[in-house]
């Protein structure tokens, strides 16, 4: 007698639910991370735009005005650090963002940048 069993292929219901749960979790976290990254990019562009405004006080004031228009809330002009590299003034910034995941778990995003 030839008794071959047909092997079933495919995903089980539990496997589908697990993959779906992981995708939903990744989507929720991604929806919270993307705006923080977009704000980081906006801060970098704003720093590059205002770096030629003059003295550090004028650059900070110009940054604050532009940040108010662009709705940048993570840093202010006071958080900008000015350093001299040869004859070039470099403006740098650094800040962190916390994204609540569940219970006591947080995702900590550390952003740092500098002018070109």
Protein Blocks (a to p, Z undefined) as FASTA:
>chain_A
ZZdddddedddfklmmmmmmmmmmmmmmmmmmmmmmmmmmmmmmmmmmmmmnopfklmmm
mmmmmmmmnopakbcfklpccddehjaccddddddddddfbhjbccddddddddZZ
